[in-house]
Amino acid sequence: MDNVYHVPVMLRECIEGLAIEHEGVYVDVTFGGGGHSREIMKHLGDDGVLVAFDQDEDAKQNIIADDRFVFVDQNFRFLKNNLRAHDLIPVNGILADLGVSSHQFDVPERGFSIRFDGDLDMRMDQSSGLTAKEIVNTYEEEDLHKIFGIYGEIQNAKSLAKTIVTARLNHPIETIAQLKSVIQKLIPRGKENKYLAQVFQALRIEVNQEMEALKDFLEQTAEVLKPGGRLVVMSYHSLEDRLVKNFMAKGKFSGEVEKDFFGNEIKPFKVLTKKSVTASEEEIKLNNRARSARLRIAVKQ
């Protein structure tokens, strides 16, 4: 089922980046269809352990039946507490494949894709309260403006927010088709798909608090990895990639690297990928999702 669920991007590059030790403890914080996890398991010895995190109910169908496999039904922002609960700190390597799985995009009722009509949902964790429908219908104009501008990097974010707030006065905007129809006039001709993808990205990031979760997760990686342990992260848009790049390079998300009394840089990681790794032309032909993927690898100092 995992191949249908989600084709893992840059599988070989991710596995090489982890530099797997047979008896090590590894964490796949974005289990999804289990493609990366299954490959990690092939490289583990009898005493190796793989911990997989996923908050999506559908991901449970892909759980691997193996004594060395531990599944955690949580968001990866709770990395440290869950590893501590299983007495598995420190770990040898952590892999994160950020973004939405192909499976989530392909299920109309999840509301992630612009290709279908369905409720404006977009929750990765289906037990959480906030949906895209609630954001579109209840957020203040100023907050919508900010979300579309920052998370969607949309040029006319201000007009977009105003249009939505005006339209919802007449009737609630509850489905993908309704939202598309409300904002139709603002979409640049010839760039319909790109614009709608940016709108959906902005809503999805807000629904799932993705930036906050990513920051929480990255900070904890420095605390749970053993010296020499690897952090391998794949991002699909510039906002995520910037956070990952800054954290790996400086141990923080903005500002300069901290220095000690003698002027030595204090940072938890050494970056192994000077530039982000991208997928090969062949892989992009086979899996279009790989086109926007950026892979970065760092080692804990």
Legacy VTK file of the C-alpha trace (Angstrom):
# vtk DataFile Version 3.0
C-alpha trace
ASCII
DATASET POLYDATA
POINTS 301 float
0.000 0.000 0.000
2.840 2.436 0.800
3.779 2.987 -2.865
0.249 4.072 -3.673
0.028 6.091 -0.468
3.162 8.147 -1.022
6.272 7.712 -3.175
9.256 8.615 -0.962
11.292 11.496 -2.392
15.121 11.253 -2.644
15.079 7.923 -0.817
18.720 7.013 -1.559
19.982 10.495 -0.616
18.053 10.422 2.686
19.378 6.981 3.647
22.955 7.953 2.760
22.526 11.170 4.743
21.562 9.219 7.872
24.778 7.086 7.645
22.917 4.281 9.448
24.699 2.217 12.115
23.272 -1.309 12.419
22.541 -1.128 16.139
21.562 2.544 16.252
18.318 4.301 17.208
16.692 6.248 14.358
13.618 8.441 14.152
11.388 9.051 11.124
9.244 11.956 12.314
7.016 11.984 9.202
6.062 8.315 8.774
3.159 8.702 6.293
3.208 5.760 3.883
6.299 4.352 5.561
8.500 4.422 2.449
11.518 5.988 4.140
10.938 3.939 7.316
10.937 0.604 5.477
14.230 1.479 3.821
15.786 2.480 7.186
14.654 -0.863 8.678
16.554 -2.756 5.953
19.796 -1.207 7.230
19.210 -1.949 10.938
20.607 -4.940 12.833
18.753 -7.013 15.438
19.321 -4.427 18.178
18.583 -1.375 16.048
15.415 0.635 16.703
13.266 2.824 14.481
10.768 5.239 16.054
8.167 6.687 13.670
5.938 9.700 14.377
2.693 10.527 12.575
-0.460 12.272 13.772
-2.536 11.287 10.716
-5.049 8.529 11.430
-4.576 7.106 7.904
-0.845 6.551 8.484
-1.630 3.844 11.057
-2.631 1.529 8.194
1.031 1.449 7.160
2.534 0.483 10.543
5.429 -1.969 10.157
5.044 -5.298 11.981
8.551 -5.608 13.453
9.785 -5.748 17.061
12.373 -3.064 16.254
9.668 -0.603 15.176
7.951 1.860 17.555
5.017 3.961 16.315
4.158 7.251 18.058
0.761 8.713 17.266
1.863 12.339 17.816
3.035 15.486 16.064
6.838 15.637 15.805
6.858 18.782 17.929
6.571 16.362 20.889
9.756 14.533 19.860
11.753 14.752 23.092
8.981 13.794 25.521
8.012 10.729 23.502
11.583 9.544 23.064
12.122 10.013 26.798
8.960 8.025 27.548
10.390 5.112 25.519
13.825 5.570 27.138
15.423 6.099 23.728
17.506 9.260 24.214
20.087 9.840 22.715
19.397 8.805 19.109
21.755 8.262 16.149
19.734 9.929 13.427
16.531 11.827 12.647
14.747 12.091 9.301
11.986 14.616 8.493
10.164 14.717 5.150
8.082 17.866 5.627
4.863 18.825 3.884
1.762 16.898 2.887
1.832 13.297 1.653
0.531 12.433 -1.809
-2.165 10.394 -0.091
-3.497 13.413 1.801
-3.608 15.390 -1.449
-5.460 12.570 -3.201
-8.328 12.200 -0.708
-10.923 14.874 -1.667
-12.630 15.089 1.735
-9.368 16.045 3.461
-9.566 19.401 1.634
-5.829 19.682 0.844
-6.053 19.728 -2.931
-7.266 22.347 -5.397
-8.162 19.521 -7.814
-11.303 18.424 -5.993
-14.273 19.942 -4.281
-14.717 19.135 -0.616
-14.987 20.744 2.797
-12.321 23.308 3.699
-10.659 21.046 6.272
-6.855 20.613 5.815
-6.175 19.085 9.247
-3.259 16.654 9.353
-4.432 15.596 12.804
-8.135 14.936 12.309
-8.845 15.138 16.015
-7.673 18.762 16.271
-10.217 21.572 16.377
-9.112 24.230 13.886
-10.075 23.786 10.208
-9.510 25.925 7.111
-13.255 26.601 7.105
-13.015 28.189 10.538
-10.043 30.349 9.493
-11.757 31.597 6.329
-15.005 32.392 8.140
-13.863 33.739 11.520
-10.373 35.257 11.292
-10.091 39.057 11.233
-9.190 40.631 7.902
-5.808 41.731 9.262
-4.950 38.175 10.367
-5.968 36.710 7.003
-3.832 39.345 5.274
-0.851 38.288 7.385
-1.370 34.537 6.786
-1.688 34.896 3.010
1.250 37.316 2.832
3.680 35.398 5.041
2.702 31.740 4.591
1.455 31.967 1.003
3.855 34.680 -0.178
0.898 36.057 -2.153
1.358 39.467 -3.833
-2.226 40.704 -3.424
-2.730 39.248 0.073
-4.475 42.403 1.323
-7.132 42.365 -1.434
-7.537 38.616 -0.988
-8.290 39.000 2.736
-10.732 41.842 2.081
-12.558 39.878 -0.644
-13.015 36.849 1.631
-14.236 38.934 4.590
-16.738 40.779 2.360
-18.027 37.574 0.728
-18.603 35.732 4.000
-21.006 38.445 5.175
-23.540 37.040 2.680
-22.990 33.357 3.353
-20.282 31.179 4.965
-17.502 29.868 2.711
-17.522 26.141 3.462
-16.148 24.293 0.435
-13.165 24.470 -1.891
-15.455 25.364 -4.824
-17.024 28.232 -2.850
-13.615 29.628 -1.918
-12.380 29.411 -5.516
-15.473 31.197 -6.775
-15.174 33.973 -4.159
-11.544 34.769 -5.066
-11.839 34.096 -8.824
-11.381 37.732 -9.889
-8.109 38.087 -7.966
-6.364 35.150 -9.635
-3.744 36.236 -12.214
-4.651 34.839 -15.645
-2.440 31.941 -16.691
-1.228 31.409 -13.110
-4.408 29.890 -11.668
-2.824 26.717 -10.285
0.171 28.470 -8.744
-1.989 31.121 -7.077
-4.493 28.629 -5.668
-1.634 26.414 -4.448
-0.235 29.424 -2.535
-3.662 30.178 -0.995
-4.049 26.542 0.066
-0.489 26.381 1.390
-1.105 29.442 3.579
-4.326 27.998 5.033
-2.771 24.558 5.582
0.243 26.012 7.420
-2.072 27.996 9.729
-4.457 25.069 10.337
-1.612 22.763 11.345
0.600 25.422 12.980
3.374 24.039 10.793
5.993 26.743 11.335
5.676 26.634 15.134
5.773 22.827 15.099
8.863 22.831 12.862
10.708 25.260 15.161
9.816 23.206 18.253
10.984 20.038 16.511
14.292 21.462 15.248
15.230 22.830 18.688
14.617 19.406 20.231
16.750 17.580 17.643
19.827 19.248 19.118
18.852 17.902 22.545
18.109 14.282 21.585
20.830 13.497 19.015
24.122 12.035 20.252
27.386 13.678 19.111
28.034 12.484 15.553
24.307 11.842 15.047
22.723 12.957 11.773
19.799 15.305 11.110
18.288 14.897 7.615
15.464 17.269 6.637
13.579 17.615 3.357
11.497 20.770 2.764
9.081 21.681 -0.016
8.796 25.455 0.229
11.106 28.360 0.989
9.635 29.165 4.428
10.444 25.705 5.793
13.775 25.516 4.018
14.869 28.878 5.479
14.121 27.724 9.040
15.993 24.444 8.496
18.970 26.148 6.826
19.311 28.781 9.579
18.936 26.295 12.409
21.499 23.882 10.999
23.966 26.719 10.321
23.495 28.770 13.510
21.456 26.787 16.035
18.789 29.522 15.837
16.241 30.854 13.361
17.435 34.433 12.961
20.297 36.670 13.965
23.972 35.781 14.206
25.620 32.677 15.648
26.336 32.929 19.390
30.038 33.032 20.331
31.867 32.130 23.516
34.354 34.353 25.391
37.147 33.350 22.982
35.117 34.084 19.859
34.384 30.441 19.031
30.973 29.829 17.493
28.506 28.011 19.741
26.220 25.936 17.553
24.924 22.395 17.874
25.406 21.260 14.275
27.971 21.113 11.523
26.328 21.408 8.099
27.272 18.673 5.615
25.313 20.095 2.648
26.709 23.502 1.721
23.882 23.821 -0.804
20.599 21.957 -0.535
20.434 18.634 -2.394
17.762 18.431 -5.105
16.201 15.483 -6.925
17.580 14.183 -10.222
15.812 14.869 -13.519
14.898 11.160 -13.732
13.252 11.208 -10.306
11.321 14.390 -11.118
9.990 12.737 -14.292
8.736 9.784 -12.247
7.481 11.813 -9.273
6.561 15.454 -9.893
6.422 16.132 -6.141
10.214 15.791 -6.018
10.567 18.977 -8.107
10.317 21.358 -5.151
12.142 19.175 -2.586
15.260 20.564 -0.864
17.332 18.209 1.290
19.727 19.389 3.999
21.967 17.261 6.213
23.835 18.183 9.416
25.814 16.314 12.058
25.570 16.974 15.794
28.833 18.348 17.191
LINES 1 302
301 0 1 2 3 4 5 6 7 8 9 10 11 12 13 14 15 16 17 18 19 20 21 22 23 24 25 26 27 28 29 30 31 32 33 34 35 36 37 38 39 40 41 42 43 44 45 46 47 48 49 50 51 52 53 54 55 56 57 58 59 60 61 62 63 64 65 66 67 68 69 70 71 72 73 74 75 76 77 78 79 80 81 82 83 84 85 86 87 88 89 90 91 92 93 94 95 96 97 98 99 100 101 102 103 104 105 106 107 108 109 110 111 112 113 114 115 116 117 118 119 120 121 122 123 124 125 126 127 128 129 130 131 132 133 134 135 136 137 138 139 140 141 142 143 144 145 146 147 148 149 150 151 152 153 154 155 156 157 158 159 160 161 162 163 164 165 166 167 168 169 170 171 172 173 174 175 176 177 178 179 180 181 182 183 184 185 186 187 188 189 190 191 192 193 194 195 196 197 198 199 200 201 202 203 204 205 206 207 208 209 210 211 212 213 214 215 216 217 218 219 220 221 222 223 224 225 226 227 228 229 230 231 232 233 234 235 236 237 238 239 240 241 242 243 244 245 246 247 248 249 250 251 252 253 254 255 256 257 258 259 260 261 262 263 264 265 266 267 268 269 270 271 272 273 274 275 276 277 278 279 280 281 282 283 284 285 286 287 288 289 290 291 292 293 294 295 296 297 298 299 300
